[in-house]
Amino acid sequence: MQQNNASLDLVEFVETQILPRYADFDKAHNLEHVTRVIRRSLQLASQTGADIDMVYTIAAYHDIGMSGPRAVHHLTGGKILAQDARLRRWFNAEQLRVMKEAIEDHRASASRSPRSIYGKIVAEADRDIEPLVVIRRTVQYGLANYPELDKEAQWERFRSHLQDKYSAHGYIRLWIAGSPNEKKLNELRNIISQPQQLRALFDQMFAEETENDKP
């Protein structure tokens, strides 16, 4: 299916050759996640006038570096895109450079602003600041990457991560003024500021995510 007027042959290539690779990643970086990032990126592209094909491809490749160490997945992903000779069918060298940099710049923990509107778009789209989605993904990530932790240790990791990243003093930054993420981030911060509500949500989602693990 064509994505918001992205080139049909590009969409076919991405959907058959790139997106299936996300099936190998954890639940927080799976096909459902990348599909949401693509959809939001295209919405932001229509608002900013950015090139649709570039935005679509950047979004599709943005977490492809999860095939390697998570800490450098943004750098790995940029290299994978830049070295994919198949993309030269649609993009010139300058476009590919900008696209590589956009993937490198998409991490929420980046200390500087993305170098182009394309980096800002994918960074903003990747924020996934739907409060309940963020909370569930944080539970899922802890279970997938720290299986040795018991429930209380998972809670401490979960709470610390949300405080460090999403609280009023957290490191997350929004790069496009007036984006839907502003309202959602305020909603999430309100939940984080209420420990009892946050613990209740954690308990519920932890139980749901571990249900199939019970003997």
Disulfide bonds with the S-S distance in Angstrom:
none
